[in-house]
Amino acid sequence: MDLSRHSERAITGGIISMLVMSLGTLMLGELSGYQAKELITVSLPGINTLCNTIALASATILALLLTLLGITSNAASKLKKDHYSNLLIIAKIDTIVFVAALISFLLFNLPITESDNVPSNWFNLIYYITMGVSSILSAALIVVVLMLYNTVVNMIKILGLQITDHPLLVQNEENSEE
């Protein structure tokens, strides 16, 4: 994937947010199996809500990308392929986030804390995996939103403010295949 400067900044923002979210988990310190089991029991409803929210947001973003595609394809200004490549990258990442959120939701709904077959020392690992997955999903959605923000800003500059020297605009002397 060829990433633009804006995409790289969005990914950096997602990584920073994931580190901040992970830091909160690490601040709890070393947990015993029983403590981890209790924390899993308390946090699972919130994590399930988070997964639902991320899946809903991802599906909404995909629908909005279709609208954005329609607006830009009907615009009087000719846009470079880079614009459509950026939309494609956003759509790919958003679809991955959507699928990962749904799978995570299904896995987090397993009644793991009610099972007698799970050794208590596994709950530590399960807790940290649960927190890690929720941090990754949240950071990935932040990346998608930041990338979409950059795209919307570009469209406002091109279509709304009619900036004629924008880097995503095909100039009159350039080939429209660019």
Disulfide bonds with the S-S distance in Angstrom:
none
